Amino acid sequence: MSDKAPLDNRTKPSALSLAAGVLMLLSGHSAAQPLIDPFVMDTQDVAGEFAFVRLQYDNFYNDGFRSGTWRTDFPSADSNFLRGVSRLTNVRVMREPIVLRFDDEEIFDYPFLYALEMGRNGGPWFTPAEQENMREYLLRGGFLLIDDFWGTRQWDNFYRAFTEVFPDRQIIELPPDHEVFRSYYDIDGPQMIPVIGNPENYPEQDVDRATNHAILDDAGRVMVLINWNSDMGDGWEHTYDPSYPTRYANLAYQLGINYLIYSLTH
């Protein structure tokens, strides 16, 4: 039996602070409220209840992407998303993003983890220690958001890795009326957010629509949310780039905040 403390007994963030932040958030926002000047830099807390934690992982093989695909869009996407959460909600955020690996005990301090590009370079390769820690973290109430991988080849790479972590759990497709799309903003199901340089939003690979998939715990809670054929990270990273369409940047923030609020309330 592991001696790790449950998520809600750790010191960063406490269950009480998360609940207080969510109550403040829900009392101060209407789901129909439009995005108005969403990217103004606000003063942020140095010890807020939400920290953006990006996962570092090894790829199945190295094809010359020297820093690893986990670093894509880092740190601008992470920092801009924190600014967006601070501006658009009443959730208090920590100023700087954090990078951790799955075998790091510190992941149990944070209820929300982010990873991306998990279909490139053969997909991720997890050590037995990472697989065990990941399973325990997620089954104890943690939430993992996976973003920015495209097409059937990358899906197969991703699927290989995660069926090793959860061989007994299915990866299901979420319907467009799932509550994750209504947790803060009302969004009409999954949205295909393009990479920069693709303002027409053409499909990147052999699939021409975005879908959201999930791995559920025994209570039906989404513990792994998979944003396939969509790139929220580019929407966050290129917020200030005049060549990146504002409507897609707005959608990227709306989706990300919905996923965050779902994670904090489930």
Secondary structure, 3 states (H helix, E strand, C coil): CCCCCCHHHCCCCCHHHHHHHHHHHHHCCCCCCCCCCCCCCCCCECCCCECCEEEECEECCCCCCCCCHHHCCCCHHHHHHHHHHHHHCCCCEECCCEEEECCCHHHHHCCEEEEECCCCCCCEECCHHHHHHHHHHHHCCCEEEEEEECHHHHHHHHHHHHHHHCCCCCCEECCCCCHHHCCCCCCCCCCCCCCCCCCCCCCCCCCCCCEEEEEECCCCCEEEEEEECCCHHHHHHCCCCCCCCHHHHHHHHHHHHHHHHHHHHC
